[in-house]
Amino acid sequence: MSWLRSLRPPVSLAGWFTLALTFTLTIGLLPGCSPGQTANLKPLKVGVTTWPGFDIILYAQSANLFQKHGLDVELIRFENQQDSARAVLRGSLDLAFASLWDTMQVDPGNDKPVFMLVSNISHGADGIVAQPGVASIADLRGKQVGAKLSTVNHLILLEALKLHQVPPSEVNIVDVSNETAAQMMRTGRLDAAVLWEPMLGETADAIDGSIPHTTADLDSLVIDGVMTRSEVLQTKKPELAAFVATWLDVMQAIDTTPDTVFAAVGEALGQSGESFGSDYAGLKKGDVVMQQQMFQQDGLKTASTSLIQLLEADPRHGRIPRNDIEFSAEPLSLALEERAK
């Protein structure tokens, strides 16, 4: 998982054919719908960056789940979430996998963002690695910490500092990418860095350092999902509902046949199923229960308020959080209605 979370470049392009990976899938039938209904489903263009919580959607291709739900889906590979989210607002994509943190900072476009699905929440997959002698988050006062400003790396650091009551202003943030931060840790040019597994543990082992914080230490705000725009929500509701239904099938498959799922996704990514499964293990998956908690119990609204507070606590990122994000449970509700038939 050697990617930058908000600027997630691929860790390995083995198994990816080009930067834009396209899956054009045969139209099938959405359970409970008539042939006329599914025949009218419009194609979806979906931006995806490399991250286990996003890449798990590749199982839908190998298992023909898009076909099952009558969808024609084109997955387009992006190097970072900011670009894919921007493409959604500007009309080039229908959907994009992106973190809530990035969605709240996406540049203005022709429409407003809509967060419609939670793919995962980090729970141990991300953390802070420190040099020997830096034993706690409190020890980061006055230290050089690698974290790309305004990205999810920055969020992970701010969460850790708040948890341990360390003002952000007392930490010197070195604005570098994930890979650069890992290299700088190995050469002793940083005191600590925000990384994720397996790079987090590998770096700690290489420098005989410590991991004083991971996202398993709290209810993390590192929430990933799928965003769209208001126009698509209004004009492609059946397609969005079918996409959510496909996603829920993938989540169910993880519960019933995880080895099969991880093997299929690992093969598409050019890694073993065991390796991908290990990467995915640090995430809380976006199943039905999580969707209900996030959308129907106002989990996303509460999280967005906390994210704004963290952004305002450290203005070094230079970003102004958006206040016009819509959290729509409509595609989820439609998908659940179909599943109940």
N, C-alpha and C positions, 0 to 999 in steps of 0.2 A: 504494500500500500504506500509506495513512495510517491505520493502526489501532494500537491499543494491543495488544501481543501477548498479554498475559494477560487484559487487559480489552478485547478486540478489538472496538470498536464499528465499524460499517460506515463505510468511507471514502466510499462513494457508494451510495445506495439506489436509483439509477436501475436499472431492470430487475428490482428486487425488488418484489413486489406488496404484501407486508405483512411485519411483523417475523417472523411464522411462515410460512415457505414450505413448501408441501406438494406432494410429488410422489407421487400414488397411481398405481402402475404395474401393468399387467395381469400376472397370473400367467402365467409361461411355464415352460419346461422347463430344468432344470439338466442340462447335458450329462453323460451317463453315468448319469442317474437315471431311474427309471420315472415315469410320470405320477402314480401314487399317491403317490410320495414328494414331488414338488414341490407337488402340490395341498395337502399338509398343512403347508407352510411357513407359519409364523405371521408376521404383520406386524411390522415393526421401526420404532420411533420413534427417530430419530437427531438429536441436537443438533449444530448446526454454527455456528461463528462465522466472520466474514469474514477469510480469510487464504488466499493462493494455494495453500499446501500442503493446505488443506482444500477450498477452492472447486473444485479440480480434479475433485472427485467429481461436480460438475454435468454433466460430460461423460457420465456413466453414464445420465443421464436423456435427453439428446438422442440418444444412440446406442442407446437401449433395452437397455442392458447389465443393468439390474436385471431387466427383463422376461426377458432371455435366461437369467438364473440363477434364475428362479422366485420373485422377491422382490416383496413389497409394502412399499415404503419411504416413510416420511414424514420428510422433512428439515425440522427445526424450527429456525428462525433465532434465535440468542441474541446478545446484545450482548457477553457475556464468557464465557470458559471456566469461570470459577469457578461461575457459575450453572448452566451446562449439566452440569458434572461433579457438582455437588450434586444436580441433578435425577435423574441416573442412580442415585446412591446412595439417593435417597429413593423411587425406583420410578416416577418420571414419564416417564423415558426408558429405552430399552434400551441405547443407545450414545451417546457424545459424542466429537466431535473435540476433543482437548485436548493440551497439552504434558505431557511427563513431569514437568516442574517444577511445573505446576499440579496434576496428579494427586497428587503427593506431598504437597500442602498442602490438598487438598480437605477440607471440614468433615466430621465424622462423620455417618453416615447409618444406614440399616437394614442395610447390608451392607458388605463391603470392596471396594475398587477392584481391577479387573483390567485391565492394559494388554495389548491383544491385537493391535495393528497399529502399525507406524511409518509415518506418512504422509510425513515429510520430516525432514531435518536442515538447519539454516541453514548456508549456506556463502557468506557475503558479502551476504546480504539484510539483515542487521542490523549496526549499528555505532555508533560514537561520533563525533559532530561536535563540533568545538571552535572557539572564537573565535580570531581571528588572535593569534599570540603563544603559543598553547598547541600546541606542536608534537609532543608525545608524551604517552603515558599517564603517564609519570613526572611530567610537568608538572601533573598534576591534584591533586597534594598541596596541601591547603589550599584547593582551588577548590570552586565551587558546581556540582554536576553534577545535571541533571534525570533522574530515573528513579523510576518508581512502585515503591515498596517491595513486595517479595514477588512481583512480577510477573516475566515473562521479561526485561523491561528491566533489572531489578535483577540477574538472572542474567548478562546480557550484560556489565554493568559489572563484576561480581565476577570473571567469567572474565578480562576484560582486566586487571584489577588483579593477579590472581594471576599471569598470564602475565608481567607486567612487575615483579613483586615489590613491589607497592605495597600496604601494609596497608589494608584497607577503612576503618579508623578514621581514616586520614589524609585522607579525602575527605569533603566535606560533601555528603550526598545531599539534594536538594530533591525531596520526595515529590509529584510532579505527573504528570499524564497525558501521553501522547505528544504530542497536539496542543498542549497548554499549554506543554510543554517547547519545542516548535518555535517557538511564538510568542515565548516568553521569550528564545530564542536570537536571534531577529531584532531584539529591542529591547535586547539586551545585558544582560539581567538574569540570565543564566546564563553560566558559563564553558564549559560543555560539556553535552551531552545525549545520551542513548541514543535513537536513532531507527532507522527502517528505510527501505529504498528504496520509492518514489522520494523520500520526504521527506528522507532522509539526504543525498543528493546535492543536492537542491534547496535545502536549508537551507545547506549548505556554500557553494554558489554565491552565494546571496543575501547572505551575510555575509562573503564572501571568506575563509572559514575553512578548516579542514583536517579530514580524517577519519583520526585516528591509529590507529583500530582497526576492523576488521570481523570477522565470524565466519569469514571465509576465512583468518584469520591463525592458526587452530588447529583442532584437531578439536573442534568446539563441542559443548557439552552441551545446546544448544537443539534438543531432540528433540521433534517433534510426532507425534501418533498418534491412536489411537482407544482409548477406555477403556469398560469395561462394569462389571458387578458380578458377584459369584460366582453369584448365583441365575440370572442370564441365561446365564452360561457353562454352567450345568448343564441348563437347561430349553430353550435355543434353540441348541444346537450346530449343527444343520443350517443354520439361518438365519445364524449368524455365519460359518460356512464359506462360504456363498454370498455374503455381503457381502465377505469377503476375496477370493474369486474374482473378484467384480466389480471390486474395487479393482485387482487385478493385471492385469485386462484394460485398465483405464484407463492403468496404467503402461506396458503394452505398446503401447498406441495412441500414447503420447507418443514412443516410440522410432520407430514406423513412420510416423505421420502427425501430427507435432506441430502443424503449422499448422492442421489441421482441429480438433484438440482445443482449442487456444488460442482459435480463432475462436468455437467453440461456447460455451466458458466465458465469454469476453469478452462475447459477446452477452447471455448471461444476467445478467451483472453491469453491463451498460450501458457497456462500454468496448471498445476495439478488441482484436482478437486479438493484434496486435503489442504493445500495452500490457500485456496480461495475460502474454504470453510473456516480456516483459522482467522483470516482477515475479517470475515463476516461476523465472527463470534463476539467481537467487541461492540456490537450494535444491538439496540432493541429494535426489532423488526416492526414495520408498519402494518400490522394485521388489523382485523376488524375492531378489536378492543382498543387499540391505539387510536384508530380513526375516530371512534366514538368519544374517547377522552379528549382528543385535540379539537374536534369540531363541535360536538354536541354538548360538551361540558366546558367550553370556553378555554380549553388549554392553550390554544394558539393566541387568543387575545391576551391572556395573562402573560404568556411568554414574550409577546411583542412589546408589551409595556416594560418588562424587565430588560429586554434588549435595548430599547431606547435609552433607558437609564444607564446601561453600560456604555453605550456610544457617547452619551453626554458626559460621562465621567472621565473620558480620555479623548480630548479633541484633536489629538495628534493625527488621527486618520483623515481629518479634513472633510468628512462626509456629513451630510444632513439626512437623517433617517426619514423615509417617506411615511406619511400619515394617512395614505389613501389606499392601503392594501385591503382587499376584500378577502375574507375567509369564507369560502363557499362550500357548504356541505351538500349542495344539490346533486352533483354527480355521484357522491357517495350514497345519498339516500335513494337515488334511482337505481344504482347498482345493487343495493341491499334489497330493494323491492323485487328486482328480478331474481335474486338468489332465493328469495322466500317463496317464489311461485312453484 
